[in-house]
Amino acid sequence: PRQPRLLGNAPQFGEAARHVAQRRGAESQATGTDPAARGVELVTGRVATAGELNVIRDHFTAERERFSHDEAAARELLDVGDSVPDANLPLADYAAWTSVARLLLNLDEFVTKE
């Protein structure tokens, strides 16, 4: 129970999520792949199920809506870690995909090795 809280609050975790979001965007745009599917593949190394993709898309939509109305929250999420966020990306989308990446990085299959 404490593991997700510890991971979620670590600056390295937030920065990693931001980089997953950036890479997901660049790669899905370059190849024409579904950005939600590419995010799952980057984090887990496997193809996402239809149900997983629906959850991810719903989460992205809700987060994009939230961040489009709260720029300060978007900047707070993105301004974590030592590397500088990509200023060329649309702020609300960038923050929403970072939130999705945080969700994916919290998956048990990412955190634990079986």
Backbone bond lengths (Angstrom), bond angles and torsions (degrees), N, CA, C in turn:
res aa  C-N    CA-C-N  psi(-1)  N-CA   C-N-CA  omega(-1)  CA-C   N-CA-C  phi
1 P - - - 1.455 - - 1.533 112.73 -
2 R 1.339 117.81 -33.06 1.462 119.10 -179.24 1.521 112.01 -81.51
3 Q 1.313 117.37 -22.19 1.460 120.52 -175.25 1.536 112.46 -57.80
4 P 1.356 120.27 -50.15 1.464 118.67 179.64 1.528 112.79 -61.37
5 R 1.325 116.92 -36.50 1.462 119.54 178.52 1.521 110.86 -64.96
6 L 1.311 116.46 -42.14 1.462 120.15 179.63 1.523 111.02 -66.10
7 L 1.318 116.52 -45.60 1.460 119.86 179.59 1.523 111.22 -65.20
8 G 1.310 115.85 -45.04 1.455 120.57 -176.74 1.504 113.89 -63.46
9 N 1.319 117.70 -26.92 1.454 121.15 -178.07 1.527 113.40 -96.32
10 A 1.305 118.16 -6.62 1.468 121.33 -179.66 1.529 109.55 -75.32
11 P 1.339 117.52 131.60 1.466 119.68 179.37 1.532 112.56 -58.19
12 Q 1.326 116.77 -35.51 1.468 120.12 -179.79 1.527 110.70 -63.65
13 F 1.325 116.45 -35.29 1.453 121.57 179.66 1.528 109.95 -66.79
14 G 1.329 116.34 -44.59 1.462 120.48 178.90 1.513 112.12 -64.35
15 E 1.315 115.87 -40.41 1.457 120.31 179.01 1.535 110.63 -67.74
16 A 1.315 116.20 -40.17 1.469 119.94 177.34 1.527 110.61 -62.00
17 A 1.324 116.24 -41.76 1.465 120.35 178.99 1.528 110.47 -61.51
18 R 1.323 116.56 -40.99 1.467 120.85 179.28 1.527 109.86 -62.86
19 H 1.317 117.09 -40.83 1.471 119.96 -179.94 1.524 111.74 -70.79
20 V 1.322 117.12 -34.82 1.479 119.51 174.33 1.526 108.83 -62.85
21 A 1.330 116.99 -42.59 1.464 120.78 179.35 1.530 111.19 -61.52
22 Q 1.323 116.94 -43.81 1.464 121.04 178.44 1.526 111.16 -63.14
23 R 1.315 116.30 -47.44 1.468 120.13 -177.75 1.522 110.46 -65.82
24 R 1.328 116.83 -42.36 1.461 121.37 178.54 1.515 110.29 -56.63
25 G 1.337 115.66 -44.73 1.455 119.63 -179.15 1.513 112.83 -65.03
26 A 1.312 116.18 -46.96 1.466 120.60 -178.78 1.523 111.27 -63.32
27 E 1.316 116.56 -45.79 1.468 119.92 -176.74 1.517 112.34 -71.53
28 S 1.323 118.03 -39.94 1.463 119.09 -179.00 1.527 110.26 -70.17
29 Q 1.333 116.94 -33.28 1.458 119.99 177.45 1.532 111.11 -69.76
30 A 1.319 116.50 -41.50 1.466 120.80 -178.44 1.524 112.11 -68.33
31 T 1.333 116.74 -34.27 1.462 120.03 -175.23 1.523 113.44 -102.86
32 G 1.338 117.24 -10.82 1.462 120.36 -178.46 1.516 113.41 77.50
33 T 1.327 117.28 16.18 1.463 119.61 179.28 1.528 110.64 -83.67
34 D 1.303 115.59 160.30 1.463 122.65 177.63 1.526 108.61 -63.28
35 P 1.345 118.44 124.67 1.460 119.50 -177.31 1.528 113.58 -63.32
36 A 1.318 117.65 -33.96 1.461 120.27 178.28 1.526 109.66 -67.49
37 A 1.318 116.70 -43.96 1.466 120.87 179.02 1.523 110.92 -64.45
38 R 1.321 117.09 -38.73 1.466 120.19 179.87 1.520 110.71 -66.40
39 G 1.323 117.44 -37.35 1.464 120.71 177.10 1.514 112.14 -60.41
40 V 1.329 116.96 -45.57 1.466 120.71 178.57 1.517 110.04 -63.00
41 E 1.314 116.77 -43.40 1.460 120.53 -179.17 1.531 111.89 -63.07
42 L 1.328 116.64 -40.80 1.466 119.80 179.13 1.531 111.94 -62.56
43 V 1.313 116.35 -40.58 1.466 120.42 -174.41 1.524 112.32 -83.68
44 T 1.320 117.01 -41.02 1.469 119.53 -173.25 1.518 113.76 -103.85
45 G 1.333 117.81 -20.10 1.455 120.58 -177.23 1.509 113.37 78.10
46 R 1.323 116.66 16.87 1.470 119.85 -179.88 1.525 110.27 -137.78
47 V 1.321 115.42 169.92 1.462 121.79 178.49 1.528 108.74 -81.42
48 A 1.318 116.16 136.96 1.465 121.70 179.86 1.522 110.97 -75.26
49 T 1.322 115.43 149.54 1.465 120.33 173.13 1.524 109.35 -80.64
50 A 1.321 116.10 163.67 1.467 120.64 178.69 1.529 110.27 -61.17
51 G 1.315 116.80 -40.16 1.458 120.60 178.81 1.520 112.35 -63.20
52 E 1.326 116.20 -41.53 1.469 120.36 177.90 1.529 110.96 -63.51
53 L 1.320 115.88 -41.89 1.455 119.49 -179.97 1.525 111.32 -63.85
54 N 1.330 117.26 -37.56 1.462 120.21 177.29 1.521 111.31 -63.36
55 V 1.336 116.59 -43.35 1.475 120.54 178.63 1.528 110.09 -62.88
56 I 1.322 116.67 -44.46 1.466 120.78 -179.22 1.528 110.84 -63.27
57 R 1.313 117.05 -45.31 1.468 120.01 -179.54 1.522 111.28 -64.15
58 D 1.334 116.91 -40.70 1.464 120.66 177.62 1.529 110.84 -63.16
59 H 1.330 116.24 -43.16 1.464 120.82 179.11 1.532 110.04 -64.09
60 F 1.325 116.99 -43.83 1.460 120.76 178.71 1.526 110.94 -60.26
61 T 1.321 116.85 -46.59 1.463 120.96 -178.69 1.527 111.39 -60.69
62 A 1.325 116.62 -44.75 1.463 120.62 179.45 1.530 111.22 -64.81
63 E 1.320 116.31 -42.34 1.464 120.19 -179.45 1.531 111.49 -69.42
64 R 1.307 117.28 -39.00 1.467 119.50 177.90 1.522 110.44 -63.17
65 E 1.307 116.86 -40.49 1.463 121.31 176.59 1.528 110.17 -61.28
66 R 1.319 116.73 -46.66 1.468 121.23 -179.87 1.525 110.88 -61.98
67 F 1.323 117.04 -48.67 1.460 120.27 -177.06 1.528 112.84 -71.04
68 S 1.315 117.95 -25.49 1.463 119.51 177.53 1.526 110.74 -68.95
69 H 1.337 116.80 -22.26 1.464 121.45 177.88 1.519 112.96 -102.15
70 D 1.325 117.77 -5.68 1.462 120.83 -177.20 1.529 109.57 -139.54
71 E 1.319 115.41 79.02 1.459 121.09 -177.48 1.531 111.58 -61.52
72 A 1.317 117.26 -35.18 1.470 120.63 -179.78 1.525 110.59 -62.71
73 A 1.324 117.42 -40.83 1.470 120.62 178.81 1.523 110.48 -66.42
74 A 1.326 117.01 -38.34 1.466 120.73 178.24 1.526 110.34 -63.33
75 R 1.325 116.26 -46.07 1.472 119.83 179.80 1.532 111.44 -64.91
76 E 1.320 116.56 -37.76 1.470 120.25 178.61 1.527 110.58 -62.51
77 L 1.325 116.91 -41.65 1.463 120.78 178.76 1.529 111.06 -65.00
78 L 1.316 116.83 -40.14 1.458 121.10 -174.49 1.526 113.77 -83.22
79 D 1.313 117.57 -22.27 1.466 121.09 -176.11 1.523 112.59 -89.39
80 V 1.305 117.10 38.94 1.462 122.60 179.47 1.520 108.42 -106.66
81 G 1.322 116.66 137.81 1.459 120.55 176.39 1.515 112.87 95.14
82 D 1.311 115.01 -178.32 1.455 121.95 -175.00 1.524 113.89 -86.97
83 S 1.325 117.30 -31.08 1.465 119.01 -178.32 1.529 109.79 -78.07
84 V 1.303 114.99 155.58 1.461 121.44 -176.87 1.531 109.17 -90.83
85 P 1.345 117.34 132.11 1.468 119.54 176.51 1.528 111.52 -61.42
86 D 1.304 116.49 151.03 1.460 122.33 179.16 1.529 109.15 -72.74
87 A 1.319 116.74 110.57 1.466 121.96 -177.27 1.524 112.57 -73.58
88 N 1.327 118.22 -9.40 1.463 121.57 -179.14 1.525 113.13 -84.81
89 L 1.326 117.66 -9.77 1.461 121.05 -178.46 1.520 110.46 -90.59
90 P 1.339 117.34 144.00 1.462 120.09 177.21 1.542 109.92 -59.97
91 L 1.321 116.39 126.52 1.458 122.03 -170.34 1.530 113.52 -56.39
92 A 1.322 118.31 -51.21 1.470 120.98 -176.52 1.527 111.36 -64.03
93 D 1.329 117.12 -42.02 1.471 120.29 178.92 1.525 110.91 -66.44
94 Y 1.320 116.08 -43.81 1.468 121.99 -179.44 1.528 110.13 -60.01
95 A 1.318 116.89 -46.30 1.463 120.76 179.34 1.524 110.84 -66.83
96 A 1.327 117.49 -39.68 1.471 120.52 -179.86 1.527 110.90 -64.95
97 W 1.345 117.76 -43.28 1.470 119.98 178.24 1.531 110.71 -68.42
98 T 1.322 117.42 -31.09 1.465 120.14 175.22 1.518 109.68 -65.65
99 S 1.317 117.01 -40.05 1.465 121.24 176.63 1.530 110.73 -62.67
100 V 1.322 116.34 -41.69 1.470 120.71 176.07 1.526 109.98 -61.17
101 A 1.323 116.96 -44.17 1.468 120.51 -179.84 1.529 110.68 -62.70
102 R 1.332 117.84 -38.19 1.473 120.48 176.75 1.525 110.17 -61.31
103 L 1.319 115.83 -40.66 1.464 121.09 177.24 1.529 110.25 -60.93
104 L 1.323 116.47 -46.59 1.467 120.73 -179.19 1.526 111.93 -66.09
105 L 1.329 116.79 -39.30 1.463 120.15 -179.80 1.521 112.62 -69.74
106 N 1.321 116.43 -12.55 1.454 121.16 177.04 1.525 112.76 -92.69
107 L 1.317 117.00 -2.81 1.466 120.23 178.99 1.521 110.26 -63.01
108 D 1.293 116.16 140.77 1.460 121.84 179.57 1.520 111.09 -56.11
109 E 1.308 117.37 -39.02 1.471 120.14 -178.03 1.527 112.12 -68.81
110 F 1.329 118.05 -19.24 1.455 120.42 174.70 1.535 110.46 -86.69
111 V 1.318 116.55 -40.59 1.456 122.44 -172.61 1.526 112.97 -76.70
112 T 1.337 116.99 -36.23 1.462 120.28 -175.61 1.518 111.19 -117.01
113 K 1.306 114.74 147.78 1.459 120.69 176.71 1.518 108.03 -103.23
114 E 1.310 115.89 131.40 1.467 119.55 -179.26 1.507 110.79 -115.95
